[in-house]
Amino acid sequence: MNYQLEDSDGLELLIGIFLNHHFYVEMVEDISEIIYELINKHQDSLMIKRDDKISFNVPYHKIADAIFNHKEFISFDSLENFVSAVYSALSRKKSEHIAICYNKLTRHILLSVKQKIFITETTQEANRVAKQASEAARNTEKLAKETAGEIKNSVVNYITILGIFATIIFALFGGVNLISAINSLLASQHRPRLATIILLMSLLTLVISTLLVMLMSWLIEVRGLGEKSWKNKVYLKIYLGILVFTLFTMFVSGLVIFNFL
């Protein structure tokens, strides 16, 4: 198998092999030979000798950067099995320094992959929780609006019922008082002329009907029906008829009274 050893320290090529290990799982012997050659070729940069001691130059930050920038999914279990298989092949070459360098490199790679998986899962869980919290907030806001609407409707219904009863009571008492006033005038010893009685009756009718219309209009506004055209309001049509009739009656009664003065 041909493999180009291009970068200066071989570290990027080594990391690339493990990031794309799924391409090489069927050819462990060949890829272990390539990894051996890479480490051996770049041992001057990967293994630094000082006073007969060797330190291995496989910086974790460089490995972590490469893994976290890798866009494809990395299976930790698959990678771990690949690392073990390659190590078994490398150990047969009986090169202790290369085996130690390989172990240090792969430990860093496995740790970085584990961290990336953990961070990814944590971020996904945080996004899921945030999404649930957002949905819960929307549901709470919707419930609050529905509750406020129900309370408003209850208040409106309560006011409407009171207004209807008030209208009925007012109409009944107004009518009774109107009839009582007319009877009193008719039964009086010094009862006024019929024209005067009709004038007063028309005036009282006009006042009572006007107050009733005002009360009905207020109730309709409370119920949120104020946009309805006045032409479609039956009570206004009745009121206009009463208004025209009472004004006409008052006008005629007034003419009769003044003519008799």
C-alpha positions, 0 to 999 in steps of 0.5 A: 500500500502506498502512503505519502509521508508529507508533514514535517513531524508525521503527527497530522498523518498519524491523527488522520489515520485514526480519524478515518480508521474505518477505511483501514479496519480490514487491513490492520497489518498494512496500516500498522506497517505504515504507522510504524514507518511514520513514527520511525521516520519522524522519531527525531521530532516525536521522540526527543532525547535529552541526557539519555532520556526520551520524552515523547512530543505528541502534544495533546492540544494539537491532537484535540484540535484535529479531532474537534475540527473533524466533521464526521462522527467517530465511533469510540468503540470502533476506534478503541478496537482499531487501536488495540488491533494495530498495537498488537501488530506493532508489538511484534516488531519489538521496538519499545520506543515506537510502542510507547510513542504509539501508546501515548499518541493513541491515549491522547486520541481516545481521550479527545474523542471521548471528550468530544462525544461527551461535549456533543451529547451534553450540548444536545441534551442542553438544547433538548432541555432548552427546547422543552423549556421554551415549549413549556414557556409558550404553553404557560403563556398560552394558558395564561392568556386563556385564563385571562380570557376566561376571567374577562368573559366571566366578568363581562357575563356577570356585568351583562347579567346585572345590566339585563336585570337592571334594564328590566327593573328600570323598564318595569318601574319606569312604566309603572311610575308612568302609568301611576303618574297618568292615573294621578293626573286623571284622578286629580280634582284639578286635572290638567287638560288632556293635551297637557297629560299627553305632553307630559306622558310623551316627555316621560316616555322619551326620557325613559326610552332614552335611558334604556337605549343608553343602558343597552348601548353600554351593555353592548360595548361591554360585550364587545359588540360595539362594531355592529352597525346601528342599522342592524340593532333592533332596539335602536329602530324601536327607539327611533320610532318612539322618538319620532312618535313622542316628538310629534305628540309633544309638538301637537300637544304643545300647539293645542296648549298654546292655542288654548292659552 
